[in-house]
Amino acid sequence: MISQSKLVPISSSSAELLYVVIATSTIKNLTAELIRQFDGSYFVKHMNCCSLFCVPSVLEACAMGRAPASCFILFRSKIQGCLVDLNLRLERKLVSKHAANLWKGVTGNDHRLADMFKKTFDSALYRFNAKEFKIRMMVPPAPPQQPAAQEKSIPLIDDFDSSLDGLVNDLFPSISVEQL
């Protein structure tokens, strides 16, 4: 599909019969309509001017470098682009309200367009997951080989006296046990 938006004037003659209004949003006396022409192209209409509305490609959905946005966020960004092309300077809150109203109309009236956004999101998410979440086989390192432990003898009571003498000699070398 064409990825650039362009303005198309609509005359009030027989051209009105060539499109179907899918969704309408009116907020603060500003009406935006999402229309589908019979050739399958979509436009956002305000008064007598239209801006071409295109479903984003998978590459556009993945362009952010992080997990792709949801279907509604993709739809909202395209609606925002169309409203800017129509020279409508709206607050972010109003753009979100228009997008929400138009999305409700799309999901209720044109399942084909909603499915195109869902397929774009699913494909972008699949591509993101394939790139980011690679399963790696990791072999844990072998524990270092330790020499065999030597058996230590448990000191008996007789050994205790001799070890005490050795300890005293180590602590007080000038005093021998015999002097005590």
Buried (B, 14 or more C-beta within 10 A) or exposed (E): EEEEBEEBEBEEEEEEEEBEEBBBBEBEEBEBBBBBBEEEBBBBBBEEBBBBBBBBBBEBBBEEEEEBBEBBBBBBBBBBBBBBBBEBEBEEEBBBBBBBBBBEBBBEBBEEBBEBBBEBBBBBBEBBEEEEEEEEEEEEEEEEEEEEEEEEEEEEEEEEEEEEBEEBEEEEEEEEEEEE
